[in-house]
Amino acid sequence: MKAACVIGALLLCESAWAAGLADFAWVHNVPVYEVEITGEILHSTESFTQGLLCQGGALYESTGLYGKSTVRRLDPATGEVLQSVALDSDLFGEGIAYSQGELVQLTWLENVGLVWSLPDLARTKNYRYHGEGWGLTADEHSFIMSNGSPWLYRRDFEDFSLLDSVAVTIAGRRVSGLNELEYAVGRVYANFLGVDDIAEIDPATGSVTAVVDAAALRDLVPGDPVNTPLNGIAYDSASGEFFLTGKLWPKIFRARFVTSFGK
Ligand SMILES: [Ca+2]
């Protein structure tokens, strides 16, 4: 919890938040969910996970760090790495999202979005954007991007140009540090640097409609939320379940978000 306080003070500018987003949600009558684990598969402890995506029956992962960044396709039944493509050593991989038969992979500080064709993961073109790249997902309208700030940015499917933005708030307070993103059934799910919580966000208003307390996963993986943070969320529309993992975690979990009682 102390580590979360440090990150909380850094990212959130809100002392009540420092104990974690889930605790803040409880106090302010925002619904809190727990994670119900339904299965697990292997995950490489070399993977510095920055993005996770379920598409067409496969799992895709973006990994970060200079000289180690990749985009890779995994077997969703086992976690086996079926294909891994290394990025140039001067690129730091970040979030990934799918649109129109291609993946777009953000980079952290390089202002370039890498476009990969599917299923062969061949690099086809680049997009340019301003500022840092953190998380990326897509709904039926556009890409949705984070950059560590409280803001979600909508970007055009055709040229990645900026369309719109909305600030994310919980109980009227802005929430900084949005990281990996996942769109599912009308909501955007976002995890945060340094805490094991996931916000469920209405992308139209930016309001946090619920918080998922993912502490149940921390008991099953080594490290702490600062050094090995939760940072992979992928929604499997076929099963209605999520894949969840983190940086250097040995497992990818299958899970549902369920109502939390009795806290
Ligand atoms: Ca994702």
Boltz pocket constraint, residues with backbone or C-beta under 6 A from the ligand:
constraints:
  - pocket:
      binder: B
      contacts: [[A, 51], [A, 52], [A, 53], [A, 96], [A, 136], [A, 137], [A, 180], [A, 181], [A, 182], [A, 232], [A, 233], [A, 234]]
      max_distance: 6.0
